[in-house]
């Protein structure tokens, strides 16, 4: 239900109200908001004084924050005496007064105001002016001749202590809206102007009162029905609430008493609802480690009028500990907390699960640390193996290569054709094994290399690599197109190695073509920079694509193309260390395309693996 002030703000032009008041405070609570709302809407406002003086009314408006002098000077507010309105001709004439209000309304419209808002003190009627006995005729005619046709809102003020009940009764019959106390009422005792002014007025009044008696009876029956329905509904909701797994409760702050605690508290916490007498019962049973902060937190939230949800430990009646989640609503009155309502949920099992999960995570972290230490040890062993490969294994290999070359150069004349062939096979295999060792070292460095990310000019990098990987005798046969590549974020050394391997592969597998075509390009896609190398070489069978980036995995025999089967594995490792992806497409005899992606973003100084 709207407050009186909110209802007054909602008034529209054409509304006609009667204020029946019994004290100065009742008068002020209605009239001051009525005038302020009109001024805020931009209406022209007229106040007719009688029992008050103009200066007294101006003081009231100033106390309400209005700049009265400015408003009067502007013409939006006027305070006049009843002798300038109701009795301006020396007597009261309803029709003359209505013409005056119509003229004032039309004048306000001509001055640019959307409506006229007027209120007047009616105590002048009690002084016995000639024509004052036509007061109720005037009120009825207002509803016929003024308010329905002109944008005017009006309140007639009647002091309940001064006017006889017979006049107040007539006033009620002639006003569609009544202000009494803290409410505006739609008046169902209101009598239509034509009925009130007609020759059969008394008969109409009797019919009207009888109709209202019937209406009141129906209203009482409907109210009783709604009350019964409400009680039935509340009973259902109470049963539903008391069958739930939460403890509903209500606490009265002013009385320091629990006005309701649901029966579930008995089987959840072990206490009878009657044991919850005051706040200290609840406070005493909070777990000692939580008691201080819970009490302070709840008091602060209640003082601020903030609803809140929190979790804490509570001591059950059997001495065990329950975890509760409390969802609290704070009810305020005049800005002060008066009641708390909420529901407690037993979350003990959830907390136990959380603790178990926390312990499991700690155990997993311990295992990860152990596995990491083992992996670091394995890496150190691998580094030692790599060192052995690069030095201890390479030395005898180079000795075999050197002696083979000496035999061919110095004893070639005494060897037959088969001897020459066998020595060449030995020499070629030493070269192949040396390349294999080199590639393994590159793969090891790609795995262990400390990444230094920065912005890399991919276009310039690729063009420089092309001039390195294309042999002199193949430049006329090769047609390499390098598009405008987007800049990448990564380690320049590792990215150069990846590009070298991809471009070398493209050159190698296009050797059988009379005209080799290689295309290098890039584009932005869904937060990533994507790059590719496409060729019209021999291609590969897509059913073996899962092997193409594996170590020592070759899709072509050594008799067809040279290589160790490590180059693409190096590419994959480099790109994965940059948080990217690598993939390929191809078909036999129709070429291949190799793609890799890098996350788009700002460069970082150093990233350790």
C-alpha positions in Angstrom: 0.0 0.0 0.0 1.3 3.4 -0.9 2.1 6.0 1.8 0.1 9.2 1.9 3.0 11.2 0.4 3.4 8.7 -2.4 -0.4 8.7 -3.1 -0.4 12.5 -3.2 2.5 12.5 -5.7 0.4 10.2 -7.9 -2.6 12.6 -8.1 -3.6 13.7 -11.6 -5.3 16.9 -12.9 -9.2 16.5 -12.5 -8.8 14.9 -9.1 -11.1 16.5 -6.4 -10.3 15.6 -2.8 -11.6 16.4 0.7 -9.2 16.6 3.6 -10.9 15.9 7.0 -8.3 16.5 9.7 -8.3 16.6 13.5 -4.9 18.0 14.2 -2.3 20.4 12.9 0.0 17.4 12.1 -2.7 15.7 10.0 -3.2 18.9 8.1 0.5 19.4 7.5 1.2 15.8 6.4 -1.4 16.2 3.5 -1.2 19.9 2.4 2.5 20.4 2.3 3.2 17.4 0.1 0.2 18.4 -2.1 1.7 21.8 -2.8 5.3 20.5 -3.2 4.1 17.8 -5.7 2.3 20.4 -7.7 5.3 22.8 -7.8 7.6 19.8 -8.8 5.2 19.0 -11.7 5.3 22.6 -12.8 1.7 23.4 -11.9 0.6 26.8 -10.8 -0.4 26.6 -7.2 -3.0 28.6 -5.3 -3.6 28.5 -1.5 -6.6 30.2 0.0 -6.1 31.1 3.7 -8.8 31.8 6.3 -8.2 30.5 9.8 -4.5 30.8 9.1 -2.7 33.9 7.9 -0.8 34.2 4.7 2.4 34.7 6.7 1.8 31.5 8.7 1.4 29.5 5.5 4.5 31.0 4.0 6.5 30.0 7.2 5.2 26.4 6.9 6.3 26.2 3.2 9.7 27.7 4.0 10.2 25.1 6.7 9.5 22.4 4.0 12.4 23.8 2.0 10.5 26.0 -0.5 11.8 29.3 -1.7 8.5 31.1 -1.2 9.6 34.6 -2.3 11.1 33.3 -5.5 8.0 31.2 -6.3 5.6 34.1 -5.6 7.8 36.5 -7.6 7.8 34.0 -10.5 4.0 33.7 -10.2 4.0 29.9 -9.8 2.7 30.2 -6.1 0.0 32.5 -4.9 -1.3 32.8 -1.3 -4.6 34.7 -1.1 -7.3 35.4 1.6 -10.7 33.9 1.3 -12.2 37.4 0.9 -10.4 37.4 -2.5 -12.0 34.1 -3.4 -15.1 32.7 -1.7 -16.6 36.0 -0.3 -15.1 38.5 -2.7 -18.6 39.8 -3.6 -19.6 40.2 0.0 -21.5 37.0 -0.1 -20.9 33.4 -1.3 -22.1 32.4 -4.8 -21.2 28.9 -5.9 -21.4 29.7 -9.7 -19.3 32.8 -9.3 -16.6 30.9 -7.4 -16.6 28.2 -10.0 -16.2 30.8 -12.7 -13.2 32.2 -10.8 -11.5 28.8 -10.6 -12.1 28.3 -14.3 -10.6 31.7 -15.1 -7.6 31.0 -12.9 -7.1 27.6 -14.6 -7.3 29.2 -18.1 -4.9 31.9 -17.0 -2.4 29.3 -15.7 -2.6 27.5 -19.1 -2.0 30.8 -21.0 1.1 31.4 -18.8 2.5 28.0 -19.8 1.6 25.9 -16.8 0.2 22.4 -17.4 -2.4 22.7 -14.7 -3.8 24.6 -11.7 -3.5 23.1 -8.2 -5.7 24.8 -5.6 -6.5 24.2 -1.9 -8.6 26.3 0.5 -9.4 26.5 4.2 -13.2 26.2 4.5 -13.8 27.5 8.0 -15.2 30.8 6.5 -18.5 28.9 6.1 -18.9 28.9 9.9 -19.1 32.7 9.9 -22.6 32.7 8.3 -21.9 34.6 5.1 -25.0 35.0 2.9 -25.0 32.0 0.6 -22.8 29.9 2.8 -25.7 27.5 3.2 -25.1 26.6 -0.5 -21.6 25.1 0.4 -22.6 21.5 -0.5 -24.2 22.7 -3.8 -20.9 24.3 -4.6 -18.9 21.1 -3.8 -21.3 19.0 -6.0 -21.1 21.6 -8.9 -17.3 21.5 -8.8 -17.5 17.8 -9.8 -19.9 18.6 -12.6 -18.7 22.0 -14.0 -14.9 22.3 -13.2 -12.9 19.2 -12.5 -14.1 16.9 -15.4 -13.4 19.6 -18.0 -10.3 21.6 -16.8 -6.8 20.5 -15.7 -7.3 21.4 -12.1 -6.5 19.5 -8.9 -8.2 20.6 -5.7 -8.3 19.8 -2.0 -11.0 21.3 0.3 -9.9 21.4 3.9 -12.4 20.6 6.7 -11.4 20.7 10.4 -13.3 17.8 12.0 -13.4 19.6 15.4 -15.1 22.7 14.0 -17.8 21.4 11.5 -21.0 19.8 12.5 -21.5 16.1 11.6 -24.3 17.0 9.2 -21.9 19.1 7.1 -19.1 16.5 7.2 -21.7 13.9 6.0 -22.6 16.2 3.1 -19.0 16.8 2.3 -18.3 13.1 2.1 -21.2 12.7 -0.3 -19.7 15.4 -2.6 -16.1 14.3 -2.8 -14.9 11.3 -4.9 -11.6 11.1 -2.9 -11.1 11.5 0.8 -7.9 12.1 2.9 -8.1 10.8 6.4 -5.2 10.1 8.6 -2.4 8.5 6.6 -4.4 7.4 3.5 -6.3 8.6 0.5 -9.5 6.7 0.1 -11.6 6.2 -2.9 -15.1 7.2 -1.6 -17.8 4.8 -2.4 -20.3 7.0 -0.5 -19.7 9.6 -3.2 -23.0 10.7 -4.9 -23.0 11.7 -8.6 -23.5 15.5 -8.9 -26.7 15.2 -10.9 -28.2 12.8 -8.3 -27.1 15.1 -5.5 -28.4 18.3 -7.1 -31.6 16.6 -8.4 -35.1 17.2 -7.1 -35.2 13.7 -5.6 -32.1 14.2 -3.6 -33.3 12.5 -0.4 -34.5 9.4 -2.3 -31.3 9.2 -4.1 -29.4 9.4 -0.8 -31.4 6.6 0.7 -30.8 4.4 -2.4 -27.1 5.3 -2.3 -26.8 4.4 1.4 -28.6 1.2 1.0 -26.4 0.2 -2.0 -23.4 1.0 0.1 -24.7 -1.1 3.0 -25.0 -4.0 0.6 -21.6 -3.3 -0.8 -20.1 -3.3 2.7 -21.8 -6.6 3.5 -20.3 -8.1 0.3 -16.9 -6.6 1.1 -17.0 -8.1 4.6 -17.9 -11.5 3.2 -15.1 -11.3 0.6 -12.7 -10.2 3.3 -13.7 -13.1 5.5 -13.2 -15.5 2.5 -9.8 -14.1 1.8 -8.8 -14.4 5.5 -9.9 -18.0 5.5 -7.9 -18.6 2.3 -4.9 -16.9 3.7 -5.0 -18.9 6.9 -5.3 -22.1 4.9 -2.4 -21.1 2.7 -0.3 -20.1 5.7 -1.0 -23.5 7.2 0.1 -25.2 4.0 3.3 -23.1 3.9 4.0 -23.8 7.5 3.7 -27.5 6.9 5.9 -27.2 3.9 8.5 -25.2 5.8 8.5 -27.6 8.7 8.9 -30.6 6.4 12.0 -29.0 4.7 15.6 -29.8 5.8 16.2 -26.2 6.9 15.4 -24.6 10.3 13.2 -21.6 9.7 13.4 -19.0 12.5 12.3 -15.5 13.5 13.9 -13.3 16.2 12.4 -10.1 17.7 15.3 -7.7 18.4 13.3 -5.3 20.6 12.0 -8.1 22.8 15.1 -10.2 22.6 13.0 -13.3 22.0 12.8 -16.0 19.3 9.2 -15.7 18.1 9.5 -18.9 15.9 11.9 -21.8 15.6 10.9 -24.6 13.3 10.5 -28.1 14.8 13.3 -29.4 12.6 15.7 -28.0 15.1 15.0 -31.0 17.3 16.3 -33.7 14.9 19.0 -31.4 13.3 20.6 -29.9 16.4 18.9 -31.8 19.3 17.2 -28.8 21.0 13.5 -28.3 21.5 12.1 -25.0 19.9 11.1 -23.9 23.4 14.7 -23.9 24.6 15.5 -21.0 22.2 14.5 -18.2 24.6 16.8 -15.3 23.8 19.8 -14.4 21.7 22.2 -15.6 24.4 21.1 -19.2 23.9 22.2 -19.1 20.3 25.4 -17.2 21.1 26.4 -19.7 23.9 26.1 -22.7 21.5 28.2 -21.2 18.7 31.6 -23.0 18.5 34.0 -21.1 20.8 36.4 -20.5 17.9 33.7 -18.9 15.8 31.7 -17.2 18.6 33.4 -13.8 18.6 33.6 -13.1 14.9 30.0 -14.4 14.3 28.5 -12.2 17.0 30.3 -9.1 15.7 29.5 -9.8 12.1 25.8 -10.4 12.7 25.5 -7.3 14.9 27.2 -5.1 12.2 24.9 -6.5 9.4 21.8 -5.9 11.5 22.8 -2.4 12.5 23.3 -1.6 8.8 20.1 -3.3 7.8 22.0 -5.7 5.4 20.7 -9.1 4.6 23.6 -11.6 5.0 24.6 -15.3 4.5 27.4 -16.9 6.5 28.7 -20.2 7.7 29.8 -21.2 11.2 30.1 -24.1 13.6 27.4 -24.9 16.2 27.4 -27.2 19.2 24.7 -29.9 19.0 23.0 -31.0 22.2 24.9 -34.3 22.2 28.2 -32.3 22.1 29.0 -33.0 18.4 29.7 -30.1 16.0 27.4 -29.1 13.2 28.3 -26.8 10.3 25.4 -24.3 9.6 24.7 -22.0 6.8 22.5 -19.1 8.0 20.6 -16.9 5.5 19.3 -13.9 7.3 16.8 -11.1 6.4 16.8 -7.9 8.4 13.4 -6.1 8.9 13.7 -2.3 9.5 11.3 0.2 11.0 12.0 3.9 10.8 15.5 2.9 9.8 16.2 0.7 12.8 16.4 -3.1 12.8 13.4 -4.7 14.6 13.3 -8.3 13.5 15.5 -11.0 11.9 14.2 -13.8 9.9 16.1 -16.6 8.2 16.8 -20.3 7.8 19.7 -22.5 9.0 20.8 -25.3 6.7 22.9 -28.2 8.1 26.0 -28.3 5.7 28.1 -30.6 7.9 28.3 -33.3 5.2 29.3 -30.7 2.6 32.0 -29.4 4.9 33.3 -32.9 5.5 33.4 -33.5 1.8 35.3 -30.2 1.3 37.8 -31.2 4.0 38.2 -34.7 2.4 38.7 -33.0 -1.0 41.2 -30.5 0.5 43.2 -33.4 2.0 43.1 -35.2 -1.3 44.4 -32.1 -3.1 47.2 -31.9 -0.6 48.0 -35.5 -1.1 47.9 -35.0 -4.9 50.2 -31.9 -4.6 52.6 -34.0 -2.6 52.6 -36.7 -5.2 53.1 -34.1 -7.9 56.1 -32.7 -6.1 57.5 -36.2 -5.9 56.8 -36.9 -9.6 58.3 -33.5 -10.5 61.4 -34.3 -8.6 61.6 -37.7 -10.4 61.1 -36.0 -13.7 63.8 -33.5 -13.0 66.1 -36.4 -12.1 65.1 -38.1 -15.4 65.8 -34.8 -17.3 69.2 -34.5 -15.7 69.9 -38.1 -16.8 68.7 -37.3 -20.3 71.0 -34.3 -20.4 73.9 -36.5 -19.4 72.9 -39.0 -22.1 72.7 -36.2 -24.7 76.1 -35.0 -23.7 77.4 -38.5 -24.1 75.7 -38.8 -27.5 77.2 -35.5 -28.6 80.7 -36.3 -27.5 81.4 -39.9 -26.7 79.3 -41.4 -29.5 80.3 -38.8 -32.1 84.0 -39.3 -31.6 84.2 -42.9 -32.8 81.7 -42.1 -35.5 83.9 -39.5 -36.9 86.9 -41.9 -36.7 84.9 -44.4 -38.9 84.1 -41.7 -41.3 87.7 -40.5 -41.5 89.2 -44.0 -42.0 86.6 -44.7 -44.7 87.6 -41.6 -46.6 91.3 -42.5 -46.3 90.7 -46.0 -47.7 88.8 -44.5 -50.6 91.5 -41.9 -51.3 94.7 -44.0 -50.7 93.7 -47.6 -51.4 91.0 -47.1 -53.9 93.2 -48.5 -56.8 93.6 -51.9 -55.1 89.9 -52.3 -54.3 87.5 -53.8 -56.8 84.0 -52.3 -57.6 82.3 -54.2 -54.7 84.9 -52.8 -52.2 84.3 -49.3 -53.4 80.5 -49.9 -53.0 80.9 -51.2 -49.4 83.1 -48.3 -48.4 80.5 -45.8 -49.8 77.7 -47.5 -47.9 79.8 -47.2 -44.7 80.5 -43.5 -45.4 76.8 -42.7 -46.2 75.6 -44.4 -43.0 78.1 -42.4 -40.9 76.7 -39.2 -42.5 73.2 -40.3 -41.8 74.0 -41.2 -38.1 75.8 -37.9 -37.7 72.7 -36.0 -38.9 70.5 -38.2 -36.6 72.7 -37.1 -33.6 72.5 -33.5 -34.7 68.7 -33.7 -34.9 68.5 -35.3 -31.5 70.5 -32.5 -30.0 68.2 -29.9 -31.6 65.2 -31.7 -30.2 66.8 -31.8 -26.8 67.5 -28.0 -27.0 64.0 -27.3 -28.1 62.7 -29.1 -25.0 65.1 -27.5 -22.5 65.7 -24.1 -24.0 64.6 -21.2 -21.7 62.0 -19.3 -23.7 62.4 -15.5 -24.1 59.2 -14.2 -25.6 59.2 -11.1 -27.7 57.5 -9.7 -30.8 58.8 -11.5 -33.9 58.7 -10.2 -37.5 57.5 -13.4 -39.1 57.6 -12.1 -42.6 61.3 -11.0 -42.3 62.2 -14.2 -40.5 60.6 -16.5 -43.2 62.2 -14.6 -46.1 65.6 -14.9 -44.5 65.2 -18.6 -44.0 64.0 -19.1 -47.6 67.3 -17.8 -48.9 69.1 -20.4 -46.6 67.1 -23.5 -47.3 66.8 -23.2 -51.1 69.8 -24.7 -52.9 71.6 -22.8 -55.7 70.7 -25.4 -58.4 67.0 -25.4 -57.4 66.2 -21.7 -57.4 64.9 -21.8 -61.0 62.7 -24.7 -60.3 61.2 -23.3 -57.0 58.5 -20.7 -56.8 58.1 -19.6 -53.1 55.4 -17.0 -52.3 55.6 -15.4 -48.8 52.5 -13.4 -47.9 52.3 -10.6 -45.3 52.5 -12.6 -42.1 51.1 -11.3 -38.8 53.6 -10.6 -36.1 54.0 -13.4 -33.6 54.9 -13.5 -29.9 57.6 -16.1 -29.1 61.2 -17.0 -28.8 63.0 -16.0 -32.0 65.5 -18.8 -31.9 63.0 -21.6 -31.4 60.5 -20.1 -34.0 63.4 -19.9 -36.5 64.1 -23.6 -36.0 60.4 -24.5 -36.5 60.2 -22.4 -39.8 63.5 -23.9 -41.0 62.2 -27.5 -40.6 58.8 -26.7 -42.2 60.4 -24.9 -45.2 63.2 -27.5 -45.6 60.5 -30.2 -45.7 58.6 -28.3 -48.4 61.7 -27.9 -50.5 62.6 -31.6 -50.0 59.2 -33.1 -50.9 58.7 -30.9 -54.0 62.0 -32.1 -55.6 60.2 -34.5 -58.0 58.2 -31.6 -59.4 59.4 -29.8 -62.5 57.9 -26.6 -61.1 57.7 -26.6 -57.3 55.2 -24.2 -55.7 55.5 -23.3 -52.0 53.1 -20.8 -50.3 53.7 -19.3 -46.9 50.8 -17.3 -45.2 49.1 -16.4 -42.0 45.9 -15.0 -40.6 44.1 -14.2 -37.3 41.5 -16.6 -35.9 39.6 -16.6 -32.6 42.4 -15.0 -30.5 45.3 -16.9 -32.2 47.8 -16.1 -35.0 47.7 -19.0 -37.5 50.6 -19.7 -40.0 51.0 -22.2 -42.7 53.3 -23.7 -45.3 51.7 -25.3 -48.4 53.4 -27.1 -51.2 52.5 -29.1 -54.3 54.9 -32.0 -53.4 54.3 -35.7 -53.1 51.9 -35.3 -50.1 51.1 -38.1 -47.7 48.3 -40.6 -46.9 45.9 -39.0 -44.4 45.3 -42.3 -42.5 48.9 -42.0 -41.1 48.5 -38.3 -40.0 48.7 -39.4 -36.4 52.3 -40.5 -36.9 53.6 -37.5 -38.8 54.7 -35.5 -35.8 56.2 -38.5 -33.9 60.0 -39.0 -33.3 61.6 -41.3 -35.9 58.2 -41.5 -37.8 58.7 -41.4 -41.5 56.0 -41.8 -44.2 58.5 -42.1 -47.0 61.5 -44.5 -47.3 65.1 -43.4 -47.0 65.6 -44.4 -50.6 63.0 -41.8 -51.7 63.9 -38.9 -49.5 66.7 -38.3 -46.9 65.9 -37.4 -43.3 65.8 -38.7 -39.8 62.1 -38.5 -38.9 62.8 -35.9 -36.2 62.2 -32.6 -38.0 58.4 -32.4 -37.5 58.7 -33.6 -33.9 60.9 -30.6 -33.3 58.3 -28.3 -34.8 55.6 -29.7 -32.6 57.6 -29.4 -29.4 58.6 -25.8 -30.2 54.9 -24.8 -30.9 53.6 -26.6 -27.8 56.1 -24.8 -25.6 54.5 -21.6 -27.0 51.0 -22.8 -25.9 50.1 -23.3 -29.6 48.9 -26.2 -31.8 50.3 -27.8 -34.9 48.4 -29.8 -37.6 48.7 -31.0 -41.2 46.6 -31.8 -44.3 47.6 -33.7 -47.3 46.9 -36.4 -49.8 49.2 -38.6 -52.0 50.5 -36.8 -55.1 48.6 -33.6 -54.3 50.9 -31.8 -51.9 50.7 -31.0 -48.2 49.9 -28.1 -45.9 51.4 -27.7 -42.4 49.8 -25.2 -39.9 50.7 -23.9 -36.5 49.1 -21.4 -34.2 50.4 -19.0 -31.5 48.3 -17.2 -28.9 48.0 -13.5 -29.7 49.0 -11.3 -26.8 51.7 -9.1 -25.3 55.3 -10.3 -25.1 56.9 -11.4 -21.8 60.5 -11.0 -20.9 61.2 -14.5 -19.8 59.2 -17.7 -19.4 60.7 -20.8 -17.8 59.5 -24.2 -18.6 
